[in-house]
Amino acid sequence: MGSLQDKVAIVTGAASGIGRSLAHAMVREGAKVIIADLQEQGGHETQRMIEDRYPGSSVFIKADASRFQDHEFLVKEAEQRFGALHIAVNNAGIAGPMAPTGDYPLEAWEHVVAVNLSGVFYAMRAQIPAMLRAGKGSIVNISSILGRVGFSNAPAYAAAKHGVVGLTETAALEYSSQGLRINVVGPAFIRTPMIAEALTEEALQGIVGLHPIGRLGEPEEVAELVVWLSSDKASFVTGSYYAVDGGYLAR
Ligand code: NAD
């Protein structure tokens, strides 16, 4: 029996990268997964890849993480299709452009904060009441190493990811005594389309040196931590920030 047997999960940003790996890993562990993303093609692709091996275990729903109504819809679908909501991984995110704070484009600030920070608040605002109805639940929010330290030319991203840590800790204080565990995961640089788009291969080679382990991470390495945090094996873990960063923050 898998560690998430018969659980129902929502994974946002599951059309690509870390979210896609996560959706796979959760289904492998026995969960039913709602694959949520704005990107339809990638979302359907994730679902097809999963359904080939685990028929009937997932559904793709197009949803914009920066809209509260879309999160409400995802929660309703989880309850109607699968009976309840037990797990949510709020993973959808964008990198935004790179520019120093004094030049950072105002619209980009609004957009990055809307998806990466407000999106996580809207998600939890919709998910928490459903998990209270279920009597138990686990939320894992995906922040970053940049939720702990700064990074030149990424003011909006770093600010939003720091905000996700504070939001997670606050919600954990509020709901841990009511059966909900709420944690935050901070990956370092992981090989996904996000960093391939944001950084040149040359810049990435320079960034490898910031990771004491000597390489970038893989999406599956983030997924394994999130699966564990989402499972009953992590029954005493709440309000915590977990790094999966090849030693980046230990420098
Ligand atoms: P990715 O670009 O491969 O995947 C992100 C997914 O989020 C995409 O499928 C995209 O369509 C979706 N998305 C973006 N905006 C959305 C919106 N408004 N509504 C719904 N879906 C939306 O990137 P990834 O690297 O897999 O990133 C996943 C998460 O991990 C993000 O929150 C990111 O900030 C975080 N993270 C990534 C890294 C890294 O190095 N890759 C490091 C630390 C944290």
Residues whose N, C-alpha, C, O or C-beta is under 5 A from the ligand:
A	BS01	NAD	G13 A14 A15 S16 G17 I18 G19 D37 L38 Q39 A63 D64 A65 S66 N91 A92 G93 I94 V115 I142 S143 S144 I145 P187 A188 F189 I190 T192 P193 M194 I195
